[in-house]
Amino acid sequence: MSTAVSTKWMVDKAHSEVQFKVKHLVISTVTGSFGEFDCTVESKNEDFEDAQIHFNANINSISTNNSQRDQHLRSGDFFDADRFPSLVFVSKSLKKTKGNHYELTGDLTIRNATNPVVLKVTYGGTVKDAYGNTKAGFEVEGKINRKDFDLTWNAVTEAGGVVVGEEVKILASIQFLLA
């Protein structure tokens, strides 16, 4: 039986970002981000293996640097932010695969559709900053199929291509502060 004490970590929002990338017209990529999000980590291990992670993003904070597209993404065609204002991820496991690389599995909920996802995580390390605060850094990446989360809107171009790709890349650079 382990007697290790859990440490709790909060996201350092000034040093973190969460992005997604999706193909547009099959020929280019649109990048978006969430300006408002929260993430907490609770771990009994210094290397964070088996940490419990809870993440949520405010759908209304979505930005692709195009206000018309952002409004469309918030609408019922996509995220339906009025009915489903948050995107939520809850971890099931964080397992070291090699060195500072991990596999993060958990449940992602978008639009009231919950599906398991697997994300690759790189642990950058833990340090004390110039003010004596303990910080830990992570890079996260993965892919989902947006249709698995009821994000099914699309249109066909005159040439028969689709406007929005199905695969969505998830990228996050997260810094945590020891609570």
C-alpha positions in Angstrom: 0.0 0.0 0.0 1.4 3.4 -1.1 1.8 6.1 1.5 2.8 8.7 -1.1 1.1 12.1 -0.8 -0.7 13.4 -3.9 0.5 16.6 -5.4 -2.0 18.9 -7.1 -1.1 21.0 -10.1 -3.0 23.8 -11.8 -2.5 25.0 -15.4 -0.4 28.1 -15.8 -2.6 29.8 -18.4 0.0 32.5 -19.2 2.4 29.7 -20.4 0.0 27.3 -22.0 -2.0 26.9 -25.2 -4.4 24.4 -26.7 -4.8 24.2 -30.5 -6.5 22.1 -33.1 -5.8 21.7 -36.8 -8.1 20.5 -39.6 -7.8 20.3 -43.3 -9.8 22.9 -45.4 -10.7 22.0 -49.0 -8.2 19.1 -48.6 -5.4 21.5 -49.7 -4.6 23.6 -46.6 -4.9 23.5 -42.9 -6.9 25.8 -40.5 -5.5 26.2 -37.0 -7.7 27.1 -34.1 -7.4 27.5 -30.4 -9.3 27.8 -27.2 -8.6 31.0 -25.3 -10.3 29.8 -22.1 -9.5 26.4 -20.6 -8.6 24.8 -17.3 -6.7 21.7 -16.5 -5.8 20.1 -13.2 -3.4 17.2 -12.4 -3.2 15.1 -9.3 -0.3 12.7 -9.0 1.4 10.6 -6.4 4.5 10.1 -8.6 7.2 12.7 -9.3 7.3 11.5 -12.9 3.5 11.9 -13.2 2.9 8.3 -14.2 -0.7 7.4 -13.4 -1.6 11.1 -12.8 -5.3 12.0 -12.8 -6.0 14.8 -15.3 -9.1 16.8 -15.8 -9.3 19.3 -18.7 -12.1 21.5 -20.0 -12.3 24.2 -22.6 -14.9 26.9 -23.1 -16.4 26.4 -26.6 -17.3 30.1 -26.8 -13.5 30.9 -26.5 -12.7 29.2 -29.8 -10.7 31.2 -32.2 -9.4 30.6 -35.7 -8.6 34.2 -36.4 -11.7 34.6 -38.5 -14.8 35.8 -36.6 -17.3 34.5 -39.2 -15.8 31.0 -39.1 -15.6 31.1 -35.3 -19.3 31.9 -35.1 -20.0 29.0 -37.5 -18.0 26.7 -35.2 -20.0 27.8 -32.2 -23.3 27.2 -34.0 -25.4 24.1 -34.1 -23.6 23.0 -37.3 -20.5 22.3 -35.2 -20.0 22.6 -31.4 -23.5 24.0 -30.6 -22.0 26.1 -27.8 -25.4 27.2 -26.5 -26.4 23.6 -25.6 -22.9 22.2 -25.1 -20.6 25.0 -23.7 -17.6 22.8 -22.8 -15.3 20.3 -24.2 -14.1 17.9 -21.4 -11.3 15.4 -21.1 -10.9 13.1 -18.1 -7.9 10.8 -18.0 -8.0 7.1 -17.3 -4.3 6.5 -17.4 -0.9 8.1 -18.0 1.8 5.6 -18.7 5.4 6.1 -19.5 6.4 4.5 -22.8 10.0 5.5 -23.1 12.2 8.1 -21.4 10.1 11.3 -21.1 7.4 10.0 -23.4 3.9 8.9 -22.2 0.6 7.6 -23.5 -2.4 9.4 -22.1 -5.7 7.6 -22.4 -9.1 9.1 -21.4 -12.6 10.1 -22.3 -13.2 13.1 -24.5 -16.7 14.7 -24.5 -17.8 17.1 -27.2 -21.5 17.8 -27.9 -22.5 15.2 -25.3 -20.7 12.5 -27.3 -18.0 10.8 -25.2 -15.3 8.6 -26.8 -12.0 7.2 -25.7 -8.9 8.9 -27.0 -5.2 8.2 -26.8 -2.8 11.1 -26.8 1.0 11.3 -27.0 2.6 13.3 -24.2 6.2 14.5 -23.8 7.2 15.5 -20.3 9.6 18.5 -20.4 10.6 18.3 -16.8 9.9 20.1 -13.5 11.8 23.2 -12.3 11.5 26.1 -9.9 11.0 29.4 -11.6 12.7 32.7 -10.6 10.0 33.3 -8.0 10.4 29.9 -6.3 7.2 28.4 -7.9 7.5 24.7 -9.0 6.5 24.3 -12.6 6.1 21.2 -14.9 5.8 21.3 -18.7 4.2 19.0 -21.2 3.6 18.8 -24.9 0.5 16.9 -26.0 -0.6 15.7 -29.4 -3.1 13.4 -30.9 -5.8 12.9 -33.5 -9.6 12.4 -33.4 -12.2 12.0 -36.1 -14.7 14.9 -35.6 -17.6 12.8 -36.8 -17.2 10.5 -33.7 -18.3 13.6 -31.7 -21.3 14.5 -33.8 -19.4 17.3 -35.6 -20.7 16.2 -38.9 -21.4 19.4 -40.9 -19.7 19.5 -44.3 -20.2 20.8 -47.8 -19.1 19.6 -51.1 -17.2 21.9 -53.5 -18.0 22.3 -57.1 -15.2 19.9 -58.0 -16.6 17.3 -55.6 -14.1 17.8 -52.7 -15.1 18.4 -49.1 -14.8 21.7 -47.3 -13.7 20.3 -43.8 -11.6 17.3 -43.2 -12.7 14.6 -40.7 -9.4 14.2 -38.9 -8.6 16.8 -36.3 -5.1 17.1 -34.9 -4.9 18.2 -31.2 -1.8 20.0 -30.0 -1.2 21.5 -26.6 1.7 23.0 -24.8 0.9 23.0 -21.1 2.8 24.3 -18.1 1.5 23.5 -14.6 2.1 25.2 -11.3 2.3 23.2 -8.1 -0.8 24.1 -6.1 
